[in-house]
Amino acid sequence: MDKAFEPRALEAKWRARWEEDGFYAPAGEGRPHTIVIPPPNVTGTLHMGHAFQHGIMDAITRYRRMRGDDALWLPGTDHAGIATQMVVERRLEAEGRSRHDLGREAFLEAVWDWKAQSGGTITEQIRRMGNSVDWSRERFTMDEQCSRAVTEAFVRLYREDLIYRGTRLVNWDPVLGTAISDLEVESREEEGHMWHFRYPLADGSGHLTVATTRPETMLGDTAVAVHPDDERYRHLIGRQVMLPLCDRPIPIIADDYVDADFGTGCVKITPAHDFNDYAVGQRHDLPQINIMTPDGRISDAAPAAYAGLDRFAARSRVVADMEALGLLERTEKHKLMVPHGDRTDAVVEPYLTEQWFVRARPLAERALAAVEDGRMRFVPGNWINTYRHWLENIEDWCISRQIWWGHRVPAWYTGDGRVLVGRDEAEARAEAGIGADVALRRDDDVFDTWFSSALWPFSTLGWPEDTEDLRRHYPGDVLVTGFDIIFFWVARMAMMGLHFLDDVPFRDVYITGLVRDSDGAKMSKSKGNVIDPLDIVEGISADDLVAKRTAGLMQPQKAKAIEKTTRKAYPEGLHETGVDALRFTFCALASTGRDIRFDPKRAEGYRNFCNKIWNAARFVLMHCEHEGLPDPGQALTLSAADHWIVSRLQRVEAEVEQHFADYRFDLIAQTLYHFIWHEYCDWYVELAKPALGGRDLAAQRGTRRTLLLVLEAILRLLHPVMPFITEEIWQRVGPLAGKAGDSIMRQPYPRAEPGKIDESAEADIAWLQGFIVGIRNIRGEMNLSPSTVLPVYLRDAGEVDVERVRRMQQLICTLARTEAPLFLEPSENAPQAATALLGDMKILVPMKGLIDTDAELARLDKRIAKAEQELAGLDKRLANPEFAKAPEHVVEGARTRSQQLRDDLAALREQRERVAAIA
């Protein structure tokens, strides 16, 4: 093995070999275990959320594969309708063209060309992370198979009266000119105004005052609502007001929606431009007047004075005209939540338009029942409440979009507006009995991306055909996803899977938290705190990191601020960690139900863990490469340390198996880290050295055997989380440990053998560790050199202590660097000594002659004075009322440091007393 662990070369080697040898594909034997990847957008690049979730999915897949399951992790990408269309449109704009210049067919060809050239970026990045997906089954939501499934689903649902075309209110992006989903709407608080307008009563007897943050929508008002129990207005219910600027009478209605205690208690109702007003309008059968065009201008349905104006220009004109009429009562500053399209940042309008809708409630009832009866469970379990709440309050689902890139709706129209639906035009004609001589117009709309994604768990396996893959791998076993798409994707997959295949799409839904920066802030390009996972894997200089974070920013001040914070946080850039260290970091941070605060330094720490494993393997190979396992019949002796590490291995294997079952990846990492670093590397390897260097050949063989077998098991335990380093080392260690095979991923995952648990050996080594740690603590406290051989006296030793000292004396003397321990009789006086406790037994190290007491007292006095001075300064700052106004993390940091200094001072003063007593 190379002296140093260098991840990049070995990652490239094993990545290529695993794929070339087809190790990722299921073998067709054993119990099927299936994960279908949440398809990332074809326009996208790998971000921290992807890397985190993919690391979890790969750990599960590799674990199940090693457990003997027929594991399939199926990859694919989403065509990302709006996002992809925007990318290609921007490329055309740079050439001075638009999609309308090309026409629909030529534009779609341009999109496919772009997809072929650039659309595979994220799949290559997934490969780079070593994810063991079966690339031979890779799917794309617009490939032939998935497209056939989308058409089939639509036709069946339409014929079952579960899809209809209707006019309803939707989220509308006036820049894109299409309906968008709630997930594509970002609402943020902004400073605005509340305008209070007077609406005159139609009989001239007075007026009502209404308030609005969108004055332009009054042009489409069809009622004013009051609460039915509001005494102030009960006598006016059923009468009319004259809508200003429109000279149109509208009724005064009563509805519980109105909050009588808010504002004036009168609410203007605009059913075509507000979701709440739409519901009120439905209850009272109010007209719906759409006063806006698809591009956000005022339509001809409004008075001529406003028609054609941009919506915000119309807002200003309406306010000015109302003021001129004396009908503007007052204007107030008002903070409000404003919806913006996540792609265009345009203000989203509630917009009345004809769309295709899924009747969601009948489908939702079965999806809700599936979690109530346990067929599908959430991990953590509390997320079932989010899922349940949405399904119980579900609205019909708008599935059509007014763009060109996507699955086109398989519907055609006759000249008189009759709708025909079929898998193709010929079937649509035949179904309706319409001949080829009748001209038809194809529907221009495409499906919402979430519609095709809802079919993903079974469209990827060949549905609607009855394929072997579908029979074997549906339903899947687990979905790993974020809480933010429980509504939009998880629930809809459940709805579609149950409807079309009469079963849930997956048994478990493991919900992860968001990956945030080290301060807990959400990562975003605008904040300049985004971390590319591959930059952690490969390393990046501070200059390149700054350039990456400020690329494309138009505001120089913002770029400057981002550069400043980046250079402060990462003055040396990001150090190379390799894939394994990053994956282990994600695993260690994956506490259920919590967002992840990601600090690259944590990954650097786990790079040290890789180094530790590498160096331990080199030590084992140095001693075992030419010997290997003892031949049958050769004498061997197993020490207490050998029995101990094998016993501990059984417990660790059992714990890890349980943690995988519970999706507790943080506990998997914690368990393996502690066992490998602290027990195997720090203790067992050190305990093995005396036997390896001794003359007892049987003890040597026993130790070599244990070193090899336990290391080989460690590599298999660790492989699902750290695939590369474990494969590289296993190729050398496996054959020596008697394991044959072409890859560690095809080896069985370790399983505990309770018969190998040795509680006596565990108690012995725990006692030995306590003894050695006690001596080492005394060395540290008294500033004694590690090379100094210390005299040791033991007081109050019990029979078990005496027996263990005699049996393990060589290990004590070697590892603790002591003389042979001497037992003190109860009547004997002990010399002045530093003391450690091990149960009831006192471990005494006489100090006389070991230290220069004067020099040690001077050193301690200097440290005490320095700590006292720093503490006094900190306490003064903390007592200052002005300092309390500092940022919370600054104040908290000062408090933490103050307490640490107090603890340090207590320890230093205690140590000084001991040294002074010796002097």
Summary of the structure (lengths in Angstrom):
residues: 919
radius of gyration: 36.1
end to end distance: 52.1
largest distance: 118.8
contacts: 2964
relative contact order: 0.08
helix: 49%
strand: 17%
